[in-house]
Amino acid sequence: MVPIVTPDEMRAADAAADVPEQVLIERAGGAVARAAIRMLGGTYGRVVNVVAGKGNNGADGRVAAERLTARGVKVRVFEAAECPPTLPDADLVIDAAYGTGFHGTWEPPDPGDAAVLAVDIPSGVDALTGAVAGPVLRATRTVTFQALKPGLLVPPGSELCGAVEVADIGLDDEVAARAGAHLVQGSDVAGWLQDRATDSHKWKAAVRVVAGGTGMSGAARLAAHAAMRAGAGMVQLSSPGSLVPDAPAEVVQQPIPTHGWAATVLDHLDRFHALVVGPGLGRNDATTSEVCAVVVDAPVPVVVDGDGLFAMAWNADGAAALLRRRQRPTVLTPHDGEYALLSGSSPRADRLAAARRLAADTGAVVLLKGPATVVADPSGATLVVTTGDERLATAGTGDVLSGVIGALLAQGTNALFAAAAGAWLHGRAARLAPERGMVAGDIADHLPQVFDDVHGRWGR
């Protein structure tokens, strides 16, 4: 996993280092110079403009300028506060105007046709939230130091930083001791997935799905199908009061009554290893009451999604009090609107803090959906997943995700890792589909290939 640190955590790591500040600046400037040379494709005849501010970010840029000059590059250095509106022609512009501590606005110069290399973060992007308050010089590439910053992962900052590389400046131990979050990599997912034992049978990773109300049977089909594709040995599907038409042939349907079905579900969970509840169930009072009863008393790990999240919030005690009665792991999968229902307020700009806050309040693992999906557990451990893209903005993809997480829980994966791995696999599967016209079922159908890719690349 790649560490992610807030600006405050990075400043604390810098302060704790047994290395003079100037040495760290030299290392950072050297890393910027090396990245610049790679972007330039060499040094002979190349021209670079450096926009440098007064702080350490500007100092990094000036060191890079010195290194490039020593290699024969023609370098012009411009003070950020006195920069001309349009820079003279160059092959590359290095944005070292303002760093991770900057919260104001500035008027960046026009770089012309030159590529832009940002130092640590594009000037004007909030390093904690990714927000911008004014113009930003869009980077072709960003060199950040020792760890990622949240603002590089969350829009609009993530759309302004170009390709991001993390440069080692010798603060591994200091950052490791302070990093509150990590970016999930494929190798991490490979390590979290459970191997199927040679004596396995279908009941060793069985998933129960309760989903699909009137007019919403598609949500039930998608969640159940995804659980099968993600490795569940058995998936049993129930929709209150009816069977789900055209359910996957591999999925076993278990009828439950329209009303009072919680007791039926709870009485038949003894052979299952995870429960997925909520997709498409509906929001009438009777349904929300049954969902609450099942979630509180289920003796297996539970994934609560969709209308299940509404049920958690729509009760007299509130979501946190209800969920804290759970005895087994719980995963909540809200988007921003569902987060507001559960917590009483929107996630706001600091999405890592928002996920941690709801996890601490509810005692559950929280997967906060978004362009950068944030997964947090009650201890504050936080994982970020960025494999998904705009293809996921279509109906039913959340139902697929809940099924994937349910299958991973049933296979014995820790709840935090199951949620993060589920989001990572889900995003990768979506990227195998066409950029236009993908539907949620395509994600489930691509999951076996993603599992094979993980096995082939990382030895699982």
SULKAUR-V431367 format. One record per residue. PSI is psi in degrees with one decimal (NA if undefined). Layout:
PSI + PSI
This chain:
144.0 + 126.5 + 146.8 + 125.5 + 146.3 + 165.3 + -39.8 + -42.2 + -37.4 + -39.1 + -38.5 + -38.2 + -42.9 + -45.0 + -30.8 + -11.8 + 138.8 + 48.4 + 132.5 + 146.6 + -39.6 + -33.0 + -42.2 + -38.7 + -41.5 + -41.9 + -43.2 + -45.3 + -37.6 + -40.5 + -39.8 + -43.1 + -41.8 + -40.2 + -39.3 + -43.9 + -38.5 + -41.3 + -35.0 + -20.0 + 22.6 + -172.2 + -22.9 + 123.7 + 9.3 + 151.4 + 132.5 + 134.1 + 130.0 + 123.5 + 113.4 + 132.9 + -168.5 + -20.2 + -163.0 + -31.3 + -44.6 + -37.0 + -39.5 + -42.9 + -37.0 + -37.5 + -43.0 + -40.2 + -42.7 + -43.3 + -42.4 + -39.7 + -40.3 + -23.0 + 5.2 + 7.0 + 139.7 + 119.7 + 132.6 + 133.1 + 128.2 + 133.6 + 132.7 + -38.6 + -13.1 + 24.6 + 140.5 + 156.0 + -34.2 + 128.5 + 150.2 + 159.8 + 138.8 + 168.0 + -25.3 + 142.9 + 129.5 + 118.0 + 97.2 + 34.7 + -56.6 + 143.6 + -150.5 + -13.8 + 1.9 + 134.2 + 6.4 + -150.6 + 158.9 + 166.3 + 94.7 + 149.8 + 161.2 + 119.4 + 0.1 + -137.8 + 3.8 + 145.7 + 158.3 + 129.5 + 116.4 + 141.5 + 112.2 + -52.2 + 146.2 + 131.9 + 127.6 + -11.0 + 130.4 + 118.4 + -20.0 + -38.0 + -16.6 + -1.2 + 157.6 + 143.5 + -3.9 + -164.3 + 149.8 + 139.5 + 105.4 + 126.4 + 146.8 + -35.3 + 148.7 + 130.6 + 114.9 + 159.3 + 121.5 + -30.2 + 155.5 + 157.3 + 143.8 + -37.6 + -16.2 + -10.8 + -15.4 + 131.9 + 150.3 + -7.7 + -39.7 + -22.4 + -6.9 + -6.3 + -7.2 + -154.0 + 137.9 + 131.4 + 143.1 + 119.1 + 133.2 + 120.7 + 20.0 + 26.2 + 29.4 + -51.5 + -41.9 + -40.1 + -42.2 + -34.9 + -15.6 + -14.9 + 122.3 + -5.4 + 162.2 + 146.7 + 128.7 + 134.3 + 163.3 + -36.4 + -32.4 + -46.0 + -42.7 + -39.3 + -25.3 + -25.2 + 140.6 + 131.6 + 145.1 + 124.4 + 154.6 + -23.9 + 20.6 + 155.4 + 174.9 + -25.5 + -1.8 + -12.5 + 58.7 + 137.6 + 131.9 + 131.5 + 124.6 + 110.0 + 163.9 + 101.5 + -164.2 + 124.0 + 3.0 + 31.2 + -22.9 + -38.2 + -40.8 + -43.7 + -43.9 + -45.4 + -43.9 + -43.4 + -42.3 + -38.7 + -40.0 + -46.3 + -22.8 + 8.2 + 7.5 + 138.3 + -29.7 + 134.3 + 123.1 + 126.1 + 134.5 + 135.1 + 123.8 + 122.2 + -1.5 + 165.0 + 154.2 + 116.5 + 143.3 + 31.5 + 151.1 + 142.3 + -29.5 + -12.3 + 131.2 + 127.7 + 134.6 + 108.8 + 142.8 + 154.8 + 163.0 + -38.1 + 150.4 + 30.8 + -11.0 + -44.3 + -39.5 + -45.3 + -47.3 + -33.5 + -15.3 + 30.8 + -0.6 + -25.4 + 1.0 + 157.3 + -4.9 + 153.3 + 132.4 + 124.2 + 134.8 + -37.7 + 118.5 + 17.5 + -25.9 + 168.5 + 21.4 + 163.3 + -39.9 + -42.6 + -45.9 + -35.6 + -43.4 + -41.3 + -46.3 + -43.0 + -42.2 + -47.0 + -45.1 + -40.4 + -5.1 + 127.7 + 20.1 + 163.1 + 142.0 + 137.1 + 122.6 + 121.2 + 160.8 + -124.4 + -19.3 + -35.8 + -38.9 + -42.5 + -38.5 + -37.7 + -32.1 + 62.4 + 161.3 + -31.0 + -21.2 + 157.4 + -44.0 + -47.2 + -39.0 + -49.2 + -27.2 + -10.3 + -10.4 + 144.2 + -13.8 + 167.1 + 144.6 + 137.5 + 124.4 + 139.2 + 61.0 + 146.1 + -176.5 + -41.2 + -41.4 + -34.9 + -43.5 + -38.2 + -43.7 + -36.0 + -19.8 + -3.6 + 161.6 + 162.7 + -22.4 + -165.8 + -36.8 + 90.0 + -29.2 + -45.8 + -37.1 + -46.2 + -41.8 + -40.4 + -46.1 + -36.4 + -43.0 + -38.7 + -38.6 + -16.8 + 14.1 + 162.6 + 130.5 + 124.5 + 103.9 + 109.7 + 149.2 + -180.0 + -36.8 + 111.6 + 130.2 + 127.9 + 125.0 + 147.2 + 172.4 + -22.0 + -13.2 + -8.8 + 132.5 + 132.5 + 143.9 + 136.6 + 130.1 + 21.0 + -24.1 + 162.0 + -165.6 + -14.0 + -24.9 + -8.3 + 62.0 + 154.0 + 136.5 + -11.3 + -33.0 + -34.4 + -40.6 + -44.7 + -42.8 + -37.8 + -40.4 + -47.0 + -41.0 + -42.6 + -40.0 + -39.5 + -42.4 + -27.5 + -0.1 + 9.8 + 135.9 + 143.6 + -44.1 + -45.9 + -34.4 + -42.7 + -45.5 + -43.7 + -39.8 + -43.9 + -39.8 + -47.8 + -41.4 + -46.1 + -41.6 + -39.0 + -37.8 + -34.7 + -14.2 + -11.1 + 162.8 + 152.2 + -29.3 + 141.4 + 1.9 + 140.2 + 163.5 + -37.0 + -27.4 + -35.7 + -48.7 + -40.4 + -24.6 + -8.4 + -44.1 + -37.7 + -39.1 + -42.2 + -42.0 + -40.4 + -41.5 + -45.4 + -44.0 + -38.0 + -32.5 + 13.6 + 24.0 + NA
